[in-house]
Amino acid sequence: MPHESSTAQIRDAVAPDVAGICAFGEAHVRAHYAPLIGDEAADAQVRRWWNREYVTSAVEAGTVVVAEASTSIVGVAQRGRAGDEHVVYKLYVAPEARGTGLGPRLLDALVARLPAGTPRLLVEHVAANTRAATFYEREGFEVLRVDPHPTEDPALATVWRTRDLRR
């Protein structure tokens, strides 16, 4: 029998999802990042990017998609802009839903919502997040550059990747 997340519905996030998205971040993001970048930096990630004000703004802007299975959010993805470039800023799958194809489905949903003719898509992740690096490489993203962190800790450097969408 397939895992229920393999049949998860992926859809645009709406205002009633904000609390669930924030709860998803609280439940999964801190636990994922703490072993990679430390408790303090992981807490800062959640406070900055998974708070009600930030999530509400992103949902209202139409840049967030969610994966829902049995009325629970099991995945969240968000796109945004860095100058003229389109960027994936969030792509998270609940631990129990990993390995079911949900990550690529969330990524495909973001790509499908880009303006026609968008030449490439960027993604950024912290260098210590080797799981993200492996996922994005598998999905066709190549390293564009690595921006050092102000602390000079290589684990906290930001890795920027790009995928050509014209292929």
Buried (B, 14 or more C-beta within 10 A) or exposed (E): EEBBBBEBEBEEBEEEBBEBBBEBBEBBBBEBBBEBBBEEBBBBBBEEBBBEEBBBEBBEEEBBBBBBBEEBBBBBBBBBEEEEBBBBBBBBBBEBBBEBBBBEBBBBBBBEBBEEEEEBBBBBBBBBBEEBBEBBEEBBBEEBEEEEBEEEBEBBBEBBBBBEBEE
